[in-house]
Amino acid sequence: MFVVFRCSCGRHLYSLKDAKSRTCPCGKRTILSKARVLAQAEDAYAAGDIVRKLQLEGHGMTGFKSAGP
Ligand SMILES: [Zn+2]
């Protein structure tokens, strides 16, 4: 089982549910027991898919705001 969560830098990450912590590419280490889990997935492929969707949503919202009339 994998969990999907968000780093304080805004990046979405996933990790094995059994892992204690996960280091983001930004360098910050997130303790999984303290992270807010956004989603759970059966395998790494599904977890990666969720992360990609969450990232797209974030970018989409930003794009929508700045691309106003
Ligand atoms: Zn980060």
PDB file of the backbone (N, CA, C, O) and the ligand in Angstrom, with CONECT records:
HET     ZN  A 101       1
ATOM      1  N   MET A   1       0.838  -1.204   0.000  1.00  0.00           N
ATOM      2  CA  MET A   1       0.000   0.000   0.000  1.00  0.00           C
ATOM      3  C   MET A   1       0.875   1.257   0.000  1.00  0.00           C
ATOM      4  O   MET A   1       1.886   1.327   0.699  1.00  0.00           O
ATOM      5  N   PHE A   2       0.467   2.242  -0.794  1.00  0.00           N
ATOM      6  CA  PHE A   2       1.195   3.502  -0.870  1.00  0.00           C
ATOM      7  C   PHE A   2       0.301   4.645  -0.392  1.00  0.00           C
ATOM      8  O   PHE A   2      -0.922   4.589  -0.521  1.00  0.00           O
ATOM      9  N   VAL A   3       0.921   5.664   0.151  1.00  0.00           N
ATOM     10  CA  VAL A   3       0.168   6.844   0.558  1.00  0.00           C
ATOM     11  C   VAL A   3       0.665   8.056  -0.231  1.00  0.00           C
ATOM     12  O   VAL A   3       1.846   8.166  -0.563  1.00  0.00           O
ATOM     13  N   VAL A   4      -0.266   8.954  -0.518  1.00  0.00           N
ATOM     14  CA  VAL A   4       0.050  10.180  -1.236  1.00  0.00           C
ATOM     15  C   VAL A   4      -0.135  11.347  -0.271  1.00  0.00           C
ATOM     16  O   VAL A   4      -1.151  11.438   0.419  1.00  0.00           O
ATOM     17  N   PHE A   5       0.846  12.231  -0.229  1.00  0.00           N
ATOM     18  CA  PHE A   5       0.765  13.370   0.680  1.00  0.00           C
ATOM     19  C   PHE A   5       1.447  14.565   0.028  1.00  0.00           C
ATOM     20  O   PHE A   5       2.023  14.460  -1.054  1.00  0.00           O
ATOM     21  N   ARG A   6       1.369  15.693   0.708  1.00  0.00           N
ATOM     22  CA  ARG A   6       1.953  16.901   0.149  1.00  0.00           C
ATOM     23  C   ARG A   6       3.044  17.434   1.038  1.00  0.00           C
ATOM     24  O   ARG A   6       2.866  17.542   2.251  1.00  0.00           O
ATOM     25  N   CYS A   7       4.174  17.768   0.447  1.00  0.00           N
ATOM     26  CA  CYS A   7       5.266  18.396   1.187  1.00  0.00           C
ATOM     27  C   CYS A   7       4.884  19.842   1.451  1.00  0.00           C
ATOM     28  O   CYS A   7       4.016  20.389   0.770  1.00  0.00           O
ATOM     29  N   SER A   8       5.526  20.470   2.437  1.00  0.00           N
ATOM     30  CA  SER A   8       5.190  21.860   2.744  1.00  0.00           C
ATOM     31  C   SER A   8       5.592  22.801   1.611  1.00  0.00           C
ATOM     32  O   SER A   8       5.150  23.949   1.578  1.00  0.00           O
ATOM     33  N   CYS A   9       6.430  22.327   0.679  1.00  0.00           N
ATOM     34  CA  CYS A   9       6.809  23.158  -0.460  1.00  0.00           C
ATOM     35  C   CYS A   9       5.737  23.130  -1.538  1.00  0.00           C
ATOM     36  O   CYS A   9       5.807  23.892  -2.502  1.00  0.00           O
ATOM     37  N   GLY A  10       4.739  22.254  -1.385  1.00  0.00           N
ATOM     38  CA  GLY A  10       3.653  22.196  -2.346  1.00  0.00           C
ATOM     39  C   GLY A  10       3.719  21.012  -3.291  1.00  0.00           C
ATOM     40  O   GLY A  10       2.758  20.729  -4.006  1.00  0.00           O
ATOM     41  N   ARG A  11       4.853  20.317  -3.297  1.00  0.00           N
ATOM     42  CA  ARG A  11       4.988  19.138  -4.147  1.00  0.00           C
ATOM     43  C   ARG A  11       4.186  17.986  -3.584  1.00  0.00           C
ATOM     44  O   ARG A  11       4.092  17.819  -2.368  1.00  0.00           O
ATOM     45  N   HIS A  12       3.610  17.195  -4.465  1.00  0.00           N
ATOM     46  CA  HIS A  12       2.927  15.985  -4.029  1.00  0.00           C
ATOM     47  C   HIS A  12       3.887  14.809  -4.156  1.00  0.00           C
ATOM     48  O   HIS A  12       4.601  14.666  -5.148  1.00  0.00           O
ATOM     49  N   LEU A  13       3.883  13.991  -3.148  1.00  0.00           N
ATOM     50  CA  LEU A  13       4.794  12.848  -3.108  1.00  0.00           C
ATOM     51  C   LEU A  13       4.026  11.597  -2.729  1.00  0.00           C
ATOM     52  O   LEU A  13       2.929  11.661  -2.174  1.00  0.00           O
ATOM     53  N   TYR A  14       4.628  10.457  -3.041  1.00  0.00           N
ATOM     54  CA  TYR A  14       4.050   9.220  -2.539  1.00  0.00           C
ATOM     55  C   TYR A  14       5.145   8.360  -1.942  1.00  0.00           C
ATOM     56  O   TYR A  14       6.326   8.509  -2.258  1.00  0.00           O
ATOM     57  N   SER A  15       4.727   7.461  -1.073  1.00  0.00           N
ATOM     58  CA  SER A  15       5.689   6.629  -0.376  1.00  0.00           C
ATOM     59  C   SER A  15       5.013   5.347   0.086  1.00  0.00           C
ATOM     60  O   SER A  15       3.791   5.288   0.215  1.00  0.00           O
ATOM     61  N   LEU A  16       5.804   4.345   0.327  1.00  0.00           N
ATOM     62  CA  LEU A  16       5.269   3.133   0.927  1.00  0.00           C
ATOM     63  C   LEU A  16       4.639   3.485   2.269  1.00  0.00           C
ATOM     64  O   LEU A  16       5.192   4.269   3.040  1.00  0.00           O
ATOM     65  N   LYS A  17       3.496   2.907   2.534  1.00  0.00           N
ATOM     66  CA  LYS A  17       2.792   3.229   3.765  1.00  0.00           C
ATOM     67  C   LYS A  17       3.623   2.854   4.995  1.00  0.00           C
ATOM     68  O   LYS A  17       3.515   3.492   6.042  1.00  0.00           O
ATOM     69  N   ASP A  18       4.434   1.837   4.862  1.00  0.00           N
ATOM     70  CA  ASP A  18       5.238   1.367   5.990  1.00  0.00           C
ATOM     71  C   ASP A  18       6.472   2.229   6.257  1.00  0.00           C
ATOM     72  O   ASP A  18       7.114   2.101   7.299  1.00  0.00           O
ATOM     73  N   ALA A  19       6.798   3.106   5.306  1.00  0.00           N
ATOM     74  CA  ALA A  19       7.999   3.930   5.474  1.00  0.00           C
ATOM     75  C   ALA A  19       7.796   4.927   6.606  1.00  0.00           C
ATOM     76  O   ALA A  19       6.670   5.329   6.900  1.00  0.00           O
ATOM     77  N   LYS A  20       8.901   5.323   7.241  1.00  0.00           N
ATOM     78  CA  LYS A  20       8.820   6.267   8.360  1.00  0.00           C
ATOM     79  C   LYS A  20       8.802   7.702   7.859  1.00  0.00           C
ATOM     80  O   LYS A  20       8.079   8.547   8.386  1.00  0.00           O
ATOM     81  N   SER A  21       9.608   7.967   6.831  1.00  0.00           N
ATOM     82  CA  SER A  21       9.712   9.324   6.324  1.00  0.00           C
ATOM     83  C   SER A  21      10.060   9.296   4.847  1.00  0.00           C
ATOM     84  O   SER A  21      10.457   8.266   4.303  1.00  0.00           O
ATOM     85  N   ARG A  22       9.905  10.441   4.214  1.00  0.00           N
ATOM     86  CA  ARG A  22      10.199  10.543   2.785  1.00  0.00           C
ATOM     87  C   ARG A  22      10.845  11.901   2.551  1.00  0.00           C
ATOM     88  O   ARG A  22      10.348  12.920   3.029  1.00  0.00           O
ATOM     89  N   THR A  23      11.942  11.915   1.826  1.00  0.00           N
ATOM     90  CA  THR A  23      12.610  13.178   1.551  1.00  0.00           C
ATOM     91  C   THR A  23      12.166  13.690   0.184  1.00  0.00           C
ATOM     92  O   THR A  23      12.251  12.988  -0.824  1.00  0.00           O
ATOM     93  N   CYS A  24      11.700  14.908   0.179  1.00  0.00           N
ATOM     94  CA  CYS A  24      11.232  15.568  -1.037  1.00  0.00           C
ATOM     95  C   CYS A  24      12.440  16.040  -1.846  1.00  0.00           C
ATOM     96  O   CYS A  24      13.509  16.255  -1.276  1.00  0.00           O
ATOM     97  N   PRO A  25      12.292  16.206  -3.167  1.00  0.00           N
ATOM     98  CA  PRO A  25      13.397  16.778  -3.957  1.00  0.00           C
ATOM     99  C   PRO A  25      13.817  18.170  -3.454  1.00  0.00           C
ATOM    100  O   PRO A  25      14.927  18.615  -3.748  1.00  0.00           O
ATOM    101  N   CYS A  26      12.957  18.854  -2.709  1.00  0.00           N
ATOM    102  CA  CYS A  26      13.311  20.182  -2.179  1.00  0.00           C
ATOM    103  C   CYS A  26      14.244  20.057  -0.990  1.00  0.00           C
ATOM    104  O   CYS A  26      14.810  21.056  -0.546  1.00  0.00           O
ATOM    105  N   GLY A  27      14.415  18.843  -0.462  1.00  0.00           N
ATOM    106  CA  GLY A  27      15.339  18.626   0.643  1.00  0.00           C
ATOM    107  C   GLY A  27      14.667  18.460   1.986  1.00  0.00           C
ATOM    108  O   GLY A  27      15.320  18.090   2.962  1.00  0.00           O
ATOM    109  N   LYS A  28      13.365  18.729   2.057  1.00  0.00           N
ATOM    110  CA  LYS A  28      12.661  18.622   3.330  1.00  0.00           C
ATOM    111  C   LYS A  28      12.231  17.187   3.574  1.00  0.00           C
ATOM    112  O   LYS A  28      11.714  16.521   2.677  1.00  0.00           O
ATOM    113  N   ARG A  29      12.448  16.721   4.788  1.00  0.00           N
ATOM    114  CA  ARG A  29      12.029  15.363   5.126  1.00  0.00           C
ATOM    115  C   ARG A  29      10.688  15.410   5.822  1.00  0.00           C
ATOM    116  O   ARG A  29      10.522  16.102   6.827  1.00  0.00           O
ATOM    117  N   THR A  30       9.741  14.680   5.290  1.00  0.00           N
ATOM    118  CA  THR A  30       8.412  14.629   5.882  1.00  0.00           C
ATOM    119  C   THR A  30       8.251  13.325   6.653  1.00  0.00           C
ATOM    120  O   THR A  30       8.480  12.241   6.117  1.00  0.00           O
ATOM    121  N   ILE A  31       7.857  13.442   7.909  1.00  0.00           N
ATOM    122  CA  ILE A  31       7.567  12.268   8.723  1.00  0.00           C
ATOM    123  C   ILE A  31       6.158  11.804   8.364  1.00  0.00           C
ATOM    124  O   ILE A  31       5.192  12.546   8.542  1.00  0.00           O
ATOM    125  N   LEU A  32       6.045  10.594   7.868  1.00  0.00           N
ATOM    126  CA  LEU A  32       4.753  10.149   7.340  1.00  0.00           C
ATOM    127  C   LEU A  32       3.648  10.140   8.393  1.00  0.00           C
ATOM    128  O   LEU A  32       2.490  10.414   8.078  1.00  0.00           O
ATOM    129  N   SER A  33       3.994   9.831   9.625  1.00  0.00           N
ATOM    130  CA  SER A  33       2.955   9.774  10.650  1.00  0.00           C
ATOM    131  C   SER A  33       2.392  11.159  10.945  1.00  0.00           C
ATOM    132  O   SER A  33       1.317  11.286  11.532  1.00  0.00           O
ATOM    133  N   LYS A  34       3.133  12.212  10.531  1.00  0.00           N
ATOM    134  CA  LYS A  34       2.658  13.576  10.772  1.00  0.00           C
ATOM    135  C   LYS A  34       2.113  14.220   9.500  1.00  0.00           C
ATOM    136  O   LYS A  34       1.539  15.308   9.544  1.00  0.00           O
ATOM    137  N   ALA A  35       2.295  13.546   8.377  1.00  0.00           N
ATOM    138  CA  ALA A  35       1.824  14.111   7.117  1.00  0.00           C
ATOM    139  C   ALA A  35       0.325  13.886   6.972  1.00  0.00           C
ATOM    140  O   ALA A  35      -0.227  12.919   7.497  1.00  0.00           O
ATOM    141  N   ARG A  36      -0.322  14.795   6.249  1.00  0.00           N
ATOM    142  CA  ARG A  36      -1.748  14.596   5.975  1.00  0.00           C
ATOM    143  C   ARG A  36      -1.860  13.772   4.705  1.00  0.00           C
ATOM    144  O   ARG A  36      -1.477  14.215   3.622  1.00  0.00           O
ATOM    145  N   VAL A  37      -2.390  12.571   4.856  1.00  0.00           N
ATOM    146  CA  VAL A  37      -2.492  11.663   3.708  1.00  0.00           C
ATOM    147  C   VAL A  37      -3.667  12.085   2.831  1.00  0.00           C
ATOM    148  O   VAL A  37      -4.804  12.168   3.297  1.00  0.00           O
ATOM    149  N   LEU A  38      -3.385  12.348   1.570  1.00  0.00           N
ATOM    150  CA  LEU A  38      -4.412  12.806   0.629  1.00  0.00           C
ATOM    151  C   LEU A  38      -5.104  11.644  -0.054  1.00  0.00           C
ATOM    152  O   LEU A  38      -6.283  11.723  -0.399  1.00  0.00           O
ATOM    153  N   ALA A  39      -4.358  10.558  -0.248  1.00  0.00           N
ATOM    154  CA  ALA A  39      -4.919   9.406  -0.951  1.00  0.00           C
ATOM    155  C   ALA A  39      -4.084   8.176  -0.654  1.00  0.00           C
ATOM    156  O   ALA A  39      -2.949   8.272  -0.187  1.00  0.00           O
ATOM    157  N   GLN A  40      -4.661   7.031  -0.930  1.00  0.00           N
ATOM    158  CA  GLN A  40      -3.927   5.782  -0.793  1.00  0.00           C
ATOM    159  C   GLN A  40      -4.033   5.025  -2.103  1.00  0.00           C
ATOM    160  O   GLN A  40      -5.024   5.150  -2.823  1.00  0.00           O
ATOM    161  N   ALA A  41      -3.018   4.247  -2.409  1.00  0.00           N
ATOM    162  CA  ALA A  41      -3.012   3.505  -3.666  1.00  0.00           C
ATOM    163  C   ALA A  41      -2.453   2.111  -3.444  1.00  0.00           C
ATOM    164  O   ALA A  41      -1.654   1.876  -2.538  1.00  0.00           O
ATOM    165  N   GLU A  42      -2.889   1.202  -4.285  1.00  0.00           N
ATOM    166  CA  GLU A  42      -2.468  -0.197  -4.164  1.00  0.00           C
ATOM    167  C   GLU A  42      -0.996  -0.389  -4.523  1.00  0.00           C
ATOM    168  O   GLU A  42      -0.296  -1.183  -3.894  1.00  0.00           O
ATOM    169  N   ASP A  43      -0.529   0.345  -5.542  1.00  0.00           N
ATOM    170  CA  ASP A  43       0.857   0.140  -5.987  1.00  0.00           C
ATOM    171  C   ASP A  43       1.486   1.471  -6.407  1.00  0.00           C
ATOM    172  O   ASP A  43       0.823   2.507  -6.450  1.00  0.00           O
ATOM    173  N   ALA A  44       2.768   1.413  -6.711  1.00  0.00           N
ATOM    174  CA  ALA A  44       3.508   2.631  -7.039  1.00  0.00           C
ATOM    175  C   ALA A  44       2.962   3.281  -8.311  1.00  0.00           C
ATOM    176  O   ALA A  44       2.962   4.505  -8.441  1.00  0.00           O
ATOM    177  N   TYR A  45       2.505   2.461  -9.234  1.00  0.00           N
ATOM    178  CA  TYR A  45       1.985   3.002 -10.492  1.00  0.00           C
ATOM    179  C   TYR A  45       0.748   3.847 -10.232  1.00  0.00           C
ATOM    180  O   TYR A  45       0.623   4.959 -10.745  1.00  0.00           O
ATOM    181  N   ALA A  46      -0.168   3.309  -9.427  1.00  0.00           N
ATOM    182  CA  ALA A  46      -1.398   4.033  -9.111  1.00  0.00           C
ATOM    183  C   ALA A  46      -1.078   5.291  -8.298  1.00  0.00           C
ATOM    184  O   ALA A  46      -1.684   6.343  -8.502  1.00  0.00           O
ATOM    185  N   ALA A  47      -0.122   5.170  -7.376  1.00  0.00           N
ATOM    186  CA  ALA A  47       0.259   6.319  -6.554  1.00  0.00           C
ATOM    187  C   ALA A  47       0.846   7.421  -7.426  1.00  0.00           C
ATOM    188  O   ALA A  47       0.545   8.599  -7.235  1.00  0.00           O
ATOM    189  N   GLY A  48       1.690   7.033  -8.391  1.00  0.00           N
ATOM    190  CA  GLY A  48       2.282   8.009  -9.299  1.00  0.00           C
ATOM    191  C   GLY A  48       1.215   8.706 -10.130  1.00  0.00           C
ATOM    192  O   GLY A  48       1.319   9.897 -10.424  1.00  0.00           O
ATOM    193  N   ASP A  49       0.200   7.958 -10.499  1.00  0.00           N
ATOM    194  CA  ASP A  49      -0.897   8.504 -11.287  1.00  0.00           C
ATOM    195  C   ASP A  49      -1.650   9.565 -10.489  1.00  0.00           C
ATOM    196  O   ASP A  49      -1.989  10.624 -11.017  1.00  0.00           O
ATOM    197  N   ILE A  50      -1.910   9.274  -9.211  1.00  0.00           N
ATOM    198  CA  ILE A  50      -2.617  10.215  -8.343  1.00  0.00           C
ATOM    199  C   ILE A  50      -1.791  11.486  -8.176  1.00  0.00           C
ATOM    200  O   ILE A  50      -2.317  12.596  -8.251  1.00  0.00           O
ATOM    201  N   VAL A  51      -0.484  11.308  -7.947  1.00  0.00           N
ATOM    202  CA  VAL A  51       0.408  12.460  -7.776  1.00  0.00           C
ATOM    203  C   VAL A  51       0.363  13.344  -9.028  1.00  0.00           C
ATOM    204  O   VAL A  51       0.306  14.570  -8.936  1.00  0.00           O
ATOM    205  N   ARG A  52       0.392  12.694 -10.202  1.00  0.00           N
ATOM    206  CA  ARG A  52       0.382  13.456 -11.452  1.00  0.00           C
ATOM    207  C   ARG A  52      -0.915  14.255 -11.583  1.00  0.00           C
ATOM    208  O   ARG A  52      -0.899  15.409 -12.011  1.00  0.00           O
ATOM    209  N   LYS A  53      -2.027  13.639 -11.215  1.00  0.00           N
ATOM    210  CA  LYS A  53      -3.313  14.335 -11.297  1.00  0.00           C
ATOM    211  C   LYS A  53      -3.353  15.516 -10.335  1.00  0.00           C
ATOM    212  O   LYS A  53      -3.829  16.595 -10.686  1.00  0.00           O
ATOM    213  N   LEU A  54      -2.850  15.307  -9.120  1.00  0.00           N
ATOM    214  CA  LEU A  54      -2.846  16.385  -8.133  1.00  0.00           C
ATOM    215  C   LEU A  54      -1.987  17.548  -8.626  1.00  0.00           C
ATOM    216  O   LEU A  54      -2.366  18.709  -8.471  1.00  0.00           O
ATOM    217  N   GLN A  55      -0.841  17.243  -9.216  1.00  0.00           N
ATOM    218  CA  GLN A  55       0.043  18.291  -9.740  1.00  0.00           C
ATOM    219  C   GLN A  55      -0.665  19.057 -10.849  1.00  0.00           C
ATOM    220  O   GLN A  55      -0.597  20.285 -10.901  1.00  0.00           O
ATOM    221  N   LEU A  56      -1.342  18.335 -11.733  1.00  0.00           N
ATOM    222  CA  LEU A  56      -2.055  18.979 -12.838  1.00  0.00           C
ATOM    223  C   LEU A  56      -3.145  19.897 -12.311  1.00  0.00           C
ATOM    224  O   LEU A  56      -3.330  21.001 -12.822  1.00  0.00           O
ATOM    225  N   GLU A  57      -3.864  19.448 -11.298  1.00  0.00           N
ATOM    226  CA  GLU A  57      -4.921  20.261 -10.693  1.00  0.00           C
ATOM    227  C   GLU A  57      -4.349  21.565 -10.171  1.00  0.00           C
ATOM    228  O   GLU A  57      -4.898  22.641 -10.407  1.00  0.00           O
ATOM    229  N   GLY A  58      -3.242  21.452  -9.460  1.00  0.00           N
ATOM    230  CA  GLY A  58      -2.599  22.642  -8.910  1.00  0.00           C
ATOM    231  C   GLY A  58      -2.217  23.619  -9.996  1.00  0.00           C
ATOM    232  O   GLY A  58      -2.495  24.814  -9.898  1.00  0.00           O
ATOM    233  N   HIS A  59      -1.568  23.099 -11.048  1.00  0.00           N
ATOM    234  CA  HIS A  59      -1.150  23.964 -12.139  1.00  0.00           C
ATOM    235  C   HIS A  59      -2.350  24.541 -12.850  1.00  0.00           C
ATOM    236  O   HIS A  59      -2.351  25.704 -13.253  1.00  0.00           O
ATOM    237  N   GLY A  60      -3.399  23.697 -13.006  1.00  0.00           N
ATOM    238  CA  GLY A  60      -4.605  24.141 -13.691  1.00  0.00           C
ATOM    239  C   GLY A  60      -5.226  25.328 -12.981  1.00  0.00           C
ATOM    240  O   GLY A  60      -5.635  26.298 -13.619  1.00  0.00           O
ATOM    241  N   MET A  61      -5.297  25.252 -11.643  1.00  0.00           N
ATOM    242  CA  MET A  61      -5.908  26.338 -10.872  1.00  0.00           C
ATOM    243  C   MET A  61      -5.089  27.611 -11.015  1.00  0.00           C
ATOM    244  O   MET A  61      -5.644  28.697 -11.182  1.00  0.00           O
ATOM    245  N   THR A  62      -3.770  27.478 -10.951  1.00  0.00           N
ATOM    246  CA  THR A  62      -2.903  28.650 -11.088  1.00  0.00           C
ATOM    247  C   THR A  62      -3.071  29.268 -12.480  1.00  0.00           C
ATOM    248  O   THR A  62      -3.168  30.485 -12.638  1.00  0.00           O
ATOM    249  N   GLY A  63      -3.101  28.380 -13.486  1.00  0.00           N
ATOM    250  CA  GLY A  63      -3.244  28.847 -14.861  1.00  0.00           C
ATOM    251  C   GLY A  63      -4.575  29.562 -15.042  1.00  0.00           C
ATOM    252  O   GLY A  63      -4.648  30.596 -15.706  1.00  0.00           O
ATOM    253  N   PHE A  64      -5.625  29.008 -14.450  1.00  0.00           N
ATOM    254  CA  PHE A  64      -6.946  29.601 -14.590  1.00  0.00           C
ATOM    255  C   PHE A  64      -6.983  30.996 -13.987  1.00  0.00           C
ATOM    256  O   PHE A  64      -7.554  31.922 -14.563  1.00  0.00           O
ATOM    257  N   LYS A  65      -6.365  31.133 -12.818  1.00  0.00           N
ATOM    258  CA  LYS A  65      -6.351  32.427 -12.142  1.00  0.00           C
ATOM    259  C   LYS A  65      -5.630  33.491 -12.980  1.00  0.00           C
ATOM    260  O   LYS A  65      -6.138  34.597 -13.164  1.00  0.00           O
ATOM    261  N   SER A  66      -4.444  33.140 -13.481  1.00  0.00           N
ATOM    262  CA  SER A  66      -3.627  34.147 -14.164  1.00  0.00           C
ATOM    263  C   SER A  66      -4.122  34.398 -15.588  1.00  0.00           C
ATOM    264  O   SER A  66      -3.792  35.415 -16.197  1.00  0.00           O
ATOM    265  N   ALA A  67      -4.924  33.453 -16.117  1.00  0.00           N
ATOM    266  CA  ALA A  67      -5.358  33.595 -17.508  1.00  0.00           C
ATOM    267  C   ALA A  67      -6.775  34.183 -17.586  1.00  0.00           C
ATOM    268  O   ALA A  67      -7.508  33.921 -18.540  1.00  0.00           O
ATOM    269  N   GLY A  68      -7.143  34.962 -16.597  1.00  0.00           N
ATOM    270  CA  GLY A  68      -8.475  35.556 -16.571  1.00  0.00           C
ATOM    271  C   GLY A  68      -8.697  36.543 -17.716  1.00  0.00           C
ATOM    272  O   GLY A  68      -7.746  36.895 -18.414  1.00  0.00           O
ATOM    273  N   PRO A  69      -9.930  36.995 -17.921  1.00  0.00           N
ATOM    274  CA  PRO A  69     -10.246  37.876 -19.044  1.00  0.00           C
ATOM    275  C   PRO A  69      -9.622  39.259 -18.978  1.00  0.00           C
ATOM    276  O   PRO A  69      -9.830  40.073 -19.877  1.00  0.00           O
TER     277      PRO A  69
HETATM  278 ZN    ZN A 101       9.212  19.671  -0.774  1.00  0.00          ZN2+
END
